Amino acid sequence: MALALQFRDLTIGYDRHPAVHHLSGAVASGALVAVVGPNGAGKSTLFKAIAGLLRPLSGEIDRAGLRAQDIAYLPQAAEIDRSFPINVYDMVAMGLWRRAGLFGGIDREDRAGIERAIASVGLTGFEGRAIGTLSGGQMQRMLFARLLLQDARVIVLDEPFTAVDAKTSADLFELVRRWHNEQRTVLTALHDIEFVLDNFPETLLLAREPVAWGETKKVLTAENLLLARRMCEAFDEKADECTAPRPAA
């Protein structure tokens, strides 16, 4: 089985305070994986580390030879600065920057790709709109169009369907299905347990450390979900950096 990502006793956090402890496991190439956990479980921290935005405190992430441009990352909507003076077309075009360079030119083929990506998410006619004028759903459609242009092998989505209407969620999830069918690896942080049960074959249940990882129906049991909530409630935000895994029970 080819692997896209492998975590080896991974601990990550901020200012040497761990947010995710001792995560070990592997993500197969082409897998569709949900990452689930209570608020504060470390899902966003893990995704930032996968994208290369955070360095591990200990342990490692093996990206199986993937380059930076092979991983596309969609942060939570709250992290996007909607006041930035840029229009929809230019924001989507930023999906090309890893290939074209920050100041690289955009040729006719690139422009056609940008237009196709915008059309794919239903935003044709919005190209000149400032991003600050978009609704939450339109904003998320635009960010998915940018992901389409990145053409990455691994796609990491942090709460992509939060605060958007049902039609937008359904449309965007069809893109996730498309990526999965193309054998791209997709990891998605989600809160909707029923949605995960219906649509994701594999789930990592996280509560600052792994609670369970594997087949979704076996992971998302009432017992595991209760344990995850209790583990997050008991977590000490001021704990020192971890240097060794817990002893086996």
HELIX and SHEET records of a PDB file:
HELIX    1   1 LYS A   43  ILE A   50  1                                   8    
HELIX    2   2 ALA A   68  ASP A   70  5                                   3    
HELIX    3   3 ALA A   77  GLU A   79  5                                   3    
HELIX    4   4 VAL A   88  ALA A   93  1                                   6    
HELIX    5   5 MET A   94  LEU A   96  5                                   3    
HELIX    6   6 TRP A   97  ALA A  100  1                                   4    
HELIX    7   7 ARG A  108  SER A  120  1                                  13    
HELIX    8   8 ILE A  131  THR A  133  5                                   3    
HELIX    9   9 GLY A  136  GLN A  150  1                                  15    
HELIX   10  10 ALA A  166  ASN A  181  1                                  16    
HELIX   11  11 ILE A  193  ASN A  199  1                                   7    
HELIX   12  12 THR A  216  VAL A  219  1                                   4    
HELIX   13  13 ALA A  222  ALA A  234  1                                  13    
SHEET    1   A 3 HIS A  17  ALA A  28  0                                        
SHEET    2   A 3 LEU A   3  TYR A  14 -1                                        
SHEET    3   A 3 SER A  58  ASP A  62 -1                                        
SHEET    1   B 6 ILE A  71  LEU A  74  0                                        
SHEET    2   B 6 VAL A 154  ASP A 158  1                                        
SHEET    3   B 6 THR A 185  LEU A 190  1                                        
SHEET    4   B 6 LEU A  32  VAL A  36  1                                        
SHEET    5   B 6 GLU A 202  LEU A 206  1                                        
SHEET    6   B 6 PRO A 210  GLU A 215 -1                                        
END                                                                             
